[in-house]
Amino acid sequence: MPVQIVRPSKFFRSSVGDLTPNNAGQLKVLLERAMPPAFTDDLDAFCKAAAATEDLCSLVYFNDMPVGAVVCAKEVDPKNAPVVASNKKGSAQQPPNPPHTIVIQALCVLEPYRKLGLATRLIENVVERTNEKTESIKVVKMHGSDDAAVTAIFSKTGFSQQDGAWVNTLNK
């Protein structure tokens, strides 16, 4: 069946929502449809891990239907890794939030809903969710994407190419 391109009317709704364990199945379907087959060996495990870091992952909705997603992970540089302090009882306490980088692992929008600004909304949502401890946001590799589209999206949202990766430096 040919892909039907969505032509948005003047009145359409789009919103960004959190990824939760309850809608992780929607993430799996989106990734199966929008990403190339070689994206990941174990999509179930990837989606389960994404749902565990739900504060860094989002779905984008077009007229209340999920049509895209962004999956991120925190990466703490070993030199910035916090020193674990112990309390009087001898148990270790982890500092609340060490300096880190957010890595975009997957960004996808179903083909009929591309060029509507939905991927840009997802990226802007990731940038908005950063805190003072976030040093940068980076994307190492975009699977199966049109290079011109990737360049347009990331350039528009403040990213630049550094050592073969798209990077948005924050709070430095």
N, C-alpha and C positions, 0 to 999 in steps of 0.2 A: 504494500500500500504506500503510495507516495506521501511524503511529508507535507502536511498542510501548514502553511505559514500563517501565523496569527497576525492579523491586522488590528491593532488596538483602536478601539473607538475613542472618542474624546473622553469617555467616562469608563475607566477601568481602575480597579484597586490592586495595589501591590503592597505587600507588607513583609517584614522579616520577623520570623519567630524562632524561638530556641529549639534546639534539638534535645529531646528527652528520651528516656528509655521507651516511652510509649509510642513515639513516632520514628524510632530508629529503622523500622521496616520501610517507611517512606524514603529514608535516606538510601537504603539498599536498592530500592527500585529505581530511584533517580540515578544512582551511580551505574547500575546495570544498563540503563537506557542512554546515558549521556557520555559515559567514559568508554575508552577502547577496552576490549577484552583483556588485554595484557596489563591493565591498570594495577591490579593486585591479585595475588594468588588466592588469598582467602578473604573474600568480601565480607563474609559473616563476621569474622574476627575483627576486621577493620571497622565495621559499623558498630560492633559491640564496644570497641575501644573508644570510638568517637562519642558514643552515648555516655561513656564514663567521664569524658571531659566536656560535658554538655555546655559549660559556660563559654567555651571557645568555638562551638559549632552552631550553625544556624541554617534554617531553611528559608527560602524566599517563596512567597505565595503570589499567584496571579489570580485575581478574583476568587480567593479562598482555596485555590488548588495548588499544592506544592509542585513547583516547576524547577527548582534549583537548590543548591546547597553549597556551603563552604565548611570544610573540616580543617581544624587547626590543632596544633599541639604546642606546648611550651617546651622550650629547649634552654636548659641552664648551662652556661659555659662552665667547664670544670674549674677555671680560675676564679669564677664568681660563686662557686658552690658554697653554700653556707656551712659554717662550722657548727656541728651539732653540740648544743650545750646540754648538760645534765643538771637535773634539779637535785634537791637534798635527798630524795628517795632513790636516786641513782638511775631513774628512767630518762631516756633521751627526749629532748624537746626540739622539734623542727622549727626554725624561724618561719614566720608566716609567709613571706613572699620575696624570695631572692631575685636579684636582677636577672632578666631572662629575655629571650627572643621568641616571638611567636612565628611558627612555621606553618604556612598554608600548605596542607597536604593534598587537598582536592578542592577544586572550584568547578562547579558544573551548572549549566542551565540547559534544559531540554531544547532541542533544535528549533521547534516552532516558536519558542519564546525568547530567542536571542535577539539582540539589537533593540531591546526595550529598556535598557538601563538596569536590568535585574542583577547582573554580575557586579556592576558598579555599586549597587546598593549593598550587596553582600560584603564587598571589600570595605566600603565605608563603615559598615556595621562592625567589622573586625577592628578597624582603626578606632572607632568610638569606644569599644570595650577595653582598650588598653588602659593600663594604669601607669603611675609614675615609675614603677619598676621595670616596665617594658622598654627595652633598649631599641629594638627594631622588629619589623615584620619582614619575613623573607619568603620567597617562593623559589625553590630550587629548580623544579621541573614541572612543566605543564604537559600532561599526557594528551596526545592526539589533538592538539589545538592548532588553529590557524595562527601563524606567527603574527600577522598583521593585526588580528583581533586582540591577541594577548598584549601586544605592544600598545595598542590604543587604550585598552582597559587599564593597564597598570600605569602608563604614563599619565593618564587623566586623573588617577587617584594618588599621585605623589610618589610613585615608586621610580627607581632608576636602576639601570643595569650595573651590577658590580660583580666581577669575577664569574660571569655566566649565570647569575641569579638576579631576580628582581628583588630589590631591597627598599624598604621605607624606614629610614632612620628616625627614631623618636627619642625624646627626653635625654639628649646628650648635650 
